Amino acid sequence: MASIKIPYDGLSSETLQRLVEEVVTRIGTDYGEEEIPTEKKVDQVIRALRTKKAIILYDTSTETCNILSTDDPRVKALKKAE
């Protein structure tokens, strides 16, 4: 997988909002007994991007964006390759 890191602050606020909404609604995750509203998930992801706990990666082979935790092994592998 060839990935390109996309700086969140290089996106307009509207583009960032739409990207994060698309990613969080794409992910089918069970949050337990209490469902977390999409708006709250989006806020959490944007906060993680701002605090550098997550990054946006563009996958050139699938032409899709993903938001991954900086603890994710794929992110760590990307950092080693830089």
N, C-alpha and C positions, 0 to 999 in steps of 0.2 A: 504494500500500500504506500503510494507516494502521497504525502500530506504536506500541506502548506498551512502554517500558522497564520490566522487572520487576527490582527489586533482589534479587540472589541471597540476601542476608542477611535478607530479609523472608520467606523460605520456611523451613519446618521442614527439618531435616537429611534427614529421610526423603523429603519431597517433592522437595528439590533432587536427592538421589541418584537418585530414579526419573525425574525430568525429564532429567537428564544421561544416564542409561542409555538412555532412549527416543531421545534425539537422536543419540547416538553409534552406536546400532544401526540407526537409520534411514538414516544416511549411508553410502552404498556407496562406500567409498574404498579404493583399492588402495594398500597401504603398502609395496609393493616385495617383496623376497625374504623378509622376515621379518614375519609377522603379529603385530600388537600385541594382546595380550589386552584384552578389553572393560574389565576392572577397571582396567588401566593407563590406557586412554583416558579413562575416567571421572575418575580421579585427575588426569590432565593438564588436563582441562576445568575441573574444580573449582578447581584451582590457578590457571588462567588467569582465572577469575571473581574469585577472591580478590585477585589482583594487578592487577585492572582491565585485563587484556589481552583480555578477552572480556566480552560482555554478553548478557543474556537479553532477547529481544524477543518480544512477543505480537503476532501479525498479526491485526488485527480482521476482515479480509476472509476469511481462511481459518480463523480461530479455532485457530491453532496457535502453538506456541512454537518459537523457533529460538535457537541460541546462535551468536553471530557474533563474530569477531575485531574488536577496536576499529579495526583497519586496513581493515576491509571498507568499500567505498564507500557502502553503504547506511547504515552506522553514521555515517559522516562526514556524509552528507546529513541524517540525523536530528539530529545535533548542530547543524548550521547552521540547521535549522528551529526549534530550541528558543529 
